[in-house]
Amino acid sequence: MESSRRDLLRKIGAGISTAVVIGVAGCTSIRDGSDSNDNGAFEDESDQVGSVSLPIPELKDTQIPNVELQGIQSDSVNGDNDGEMEYVISLQNNGGTGDIIVHLYWTENEESDPENVSYDDLTFAARNELEINEGEETTTTFTETVPEEYEGTWAIVSPASVTAIVANTGEESGDIDVTLLENGEPQGEETVYVEAGDQTEVEFEREYTFEDVSFDIRVDVSEQ
């Protein structure tokens, strides 16, 4: 049985921008000062004892889910309007692979404007967290008893992870620092050991809320 309640959809993350910052490193030369002249200068390059090659970090990609809510179907579970409803929400990921959170809310006013609603207009009902692959279409289901005082239903989706693909393009293996920045402020840091010529994934678990649509998300990588 189709519900007469109004079911509304909203995506969090439409205003989230992403950028990449690539850190580079070179070689550190080591010299033996005993062979320098009176002014401390080396006579020629043959006096160089050796060099230490550092890992050269490169940020290959930053993956953040960008999920569109395609639709919401609501039906009475028992067919007799006893208040228990099943909500099936269709999702399409137009961004990278990662975790998302789908929130279900009640609202007293079924005519609420989707573009102007605030948290003050909503009452939390439930949430589902799931992983979604790049380009994937999927659904998530809620079964909830609807309080009598509420006339409308809201579904909101938000990204819950940021994944950095980090490579070591240098000739030496080593540690690479990976930092998640939001509006220029560090929000997480991981140190990973990456073999020379190899790459790895670093995932930051973050929950972006209804108020966070203006975040500028960046990932910075550097040698340790």
C-alpha positions in Angstrom: 0.0 0.0 0.0 1.4 3.3 -1.0 1.8 5.9 1.8 0.1 9.2 1.6 3.0 10.9 3.4 5.3 13.0 1.4 8.8 11.5 1.1 11.6 14.0 0.4 15.2 13.5 -0.7 18.2 15.5 0.0 21.9 15.0 -0.8 24.7 16.3 1.4 27.9 17.0 -0.4 26.7 18.9 -3.4 28.9 21.8 -2.3 31.9 19.8 -1.1 34.9 20.6 -3.3 38.0 18.5 -3.5 41.5 19.3 -4.5 44.9 17.6 -4.4 48.2 18.8 -3.0 51.2 16.9 -4.3 54.3 16.8 -2.1 57.7 16.2 -3.7 61.1 15.3 -2.4 64.6 15.0 -3.8 67.9 13.6 -2.7 69.9 14.6 0.4 73.6 14.7 -0.3 76.1 13.6 2.4 79.7 14.9 2.3 82.7 14.3 4.5 84.0 17.6 5.7 87.6 16.3 6.3 88.3 16.7 2.6 87.2 20.4 2.3 89.6 23.2 1.8 90.4 26.0 4.2 87.1 27.8 3.4 85.1 24.7 4.0 84.4 24.1 0.3 84.9 20.8 -1.4 87.6 20.6 -4.1 85.3 18.6 -6.6 82.3 16.4 -6.8 84.5 13.3 -6.2 84.6 14.3 -2.6 80.9 13.5 -2.2 80.7 10.3 -0.1 77.2 9.4 -1.1 73.6 10.4 -1.2 70.4 9.3 0.5 67.3 8.9 -1.8 64.1 9.7 -0.1 60.7 8.3 -1.0 58.9 10.7 -3.5 55.2 10.8 -2.5 52.6 11.6 -5.1 48.8 11.8 -4.6 47.3 9.9 -7.5 43.6 10.3 -6.6 41.2 11.4 -3.9 37.9 9.4 -3.8 34.8 10.7 -2.2 31.3 9.2 -2.8 29.0 11.6 -4.6 25.6 9.9 -4.2 22.3 10.9 -5.8 19.1 9.8 -4.1 17.1 8.5 -7.1 13.8 7.8 -5.3 12.1 6.6 -2.2 9.3 4.0 -2.1 7.2 3.7 1.0 4.7 1.0 1.8 2.8 -0.1 4.9 4.4 -3.3 6.2 1.1 -4.9 7.3 -1.2 -3.2 4.8 -3.5 -1.8 7.5 -1.9 1.6 8.3 -0.8 0.6 11.8 2.1 3.0 11.4 4.9 0.5 10.6 6.4 1.5 7.2 9.1 0.2 4.9 11.2 2.7 3.0 13.3 1.6 0.1 15.7 4.3 -1.0 17.4 4.1 -4.4 21.0 5.4 -4.7 23.3 6.2 -7.6 27.0 6.9 -6.9 28.6 9.4 -9.3 31.8 9.7 -7.3 34.5 7.5 -5.9 34.2 4.3 -3.9 33.7 4.8 -0.2 31.3 4.8 2.8 28.1 6.7 3.0 25.4 7.3 5.6 21.7 7.5 4.7 19.6 9.3 7.3 15.9 9.0 7.7 13.9 11.8 9.4 10.3 12.7 10.2 8.8 16.1 9.6 5.6 17.5 10.9 4.9 19.5 7.7 4.6 17.4 4.5 4.8 20.6 2.5 8.3 21.5 3.7 10.5 23.1 1.0 13.4 20.8 0.4 15.8 23.7 -0.4 15.0 25.6 2.8 14.6 23.0 5.5 16.8 23.0 8.6 17.6 20.5 11.3 15.0 22.3 13.4 12.3 21.0 11.1 13.4 17.4 11.3 13.3 14.6 13.9 15.8 11.8 13.5 14.4 8.3 12.8 17.2 6.0 11.8 20.4 5.7 9.8 22.1 3.1 7.6 25.8 3.1 6.8 27.0 1.2 3.7 29.9 1.0 1.3 29.2 2.0 -2.3 31.4 1.5 -5.3 32.2 4.0 -8.0 29.3 4.0 -10.5 27.2 1.6 -8.4 23.4 1.7 -8.2 21.9 0.2 -5.0 19.2 0.5 -2.5 18.9 0.7 1.3 15.9 -0.2 3.4 14.4 1.2 6.6 11.5 -0.4 8.5 10.2 2.0 11.1 7.0 2.8 13.0 6.0 6.4 12.2 4.8 8.6 15.1 1.3 9.9 14.5 2.3 13.5 14.8 4.5 13.4 11.7 3.2 13.9 8.2 6.4 13.8 6.0 9.5 11.7 5.6 13.0 13.0 4.7 15.9 10.9 3.4 19.4 12.5 3.4 22.7 10.9 2.2 26.1 12.1 3.2 29.7 10.8 2.4 31.4 9.1 5.4 34.9 8.5 4.1 37.7 10.1 2.1 40.2 7.7 0.4 43.6 8.9 -0.9 45.6 6.9 -3.4 49.2 7.5 -2.5 52.2 6.5 -4.6 55.9 6.4 -4.0 57.6 7.4 -7.3 61.1 7.5 -5.9 63.8 4.8 -5.9 63.7 4.2 -2.2 61.0 2.8 0.0 59.9 4.7 3.1 57.2 6.3 5.2 54.8 8.9 3.7 52.6 11.2 5.8 49.1 11.7 4.5 47.0 14.5 6.0 43.3 15.2 5.5 42.5 18.9 5.5 39.0 20.5 5.8 38.9 24.2 5.1 42.6 24.2 5.6 42.4 22.6 9.1 44.0 19.1 9.7 41.4 16.6 10.6 43.3 13.4 10.3 46.8 12.1 9.6 48.2 8.6 8.7 51.7 7.5 8.1 52.1 4.6 5.6 55.1 2.7 4.4 55.2 2.5 0.6 57.6 0.5 -1.4 59.5 2.2 -4.2 57.4 2.3 -7.3 54.3 1.1 -5.5 51.1 2.7 -4.3 48.5 2.2 -1.5 45.1 3.4 -0.3 44.6 5.5 2.9 41.1 5.9 4.1 39.8 8.6 6.5 36.5 7.9 8.2 34.5 11.2 8.4 30.9 12.0 8.8 29.7 15.1 7.0 26.4 16.5 8.2 23.6 18.6 6.9 25.6 21.8 7.9 28.9 20.8 6.1 28.1 21.3 2.5 30.6 24.1 2.1 33.7 22.1 3.1 36.8 22.3 1.0 38.4 18.9 1.4 42.1 18.4 0.5 44.7 15.7 1.0 48.3 16.5 1.5 51.2 14.0 1.2 54.8 14.4 2.2 57.8 12.3 3.0 58.3 11.7 6.7 
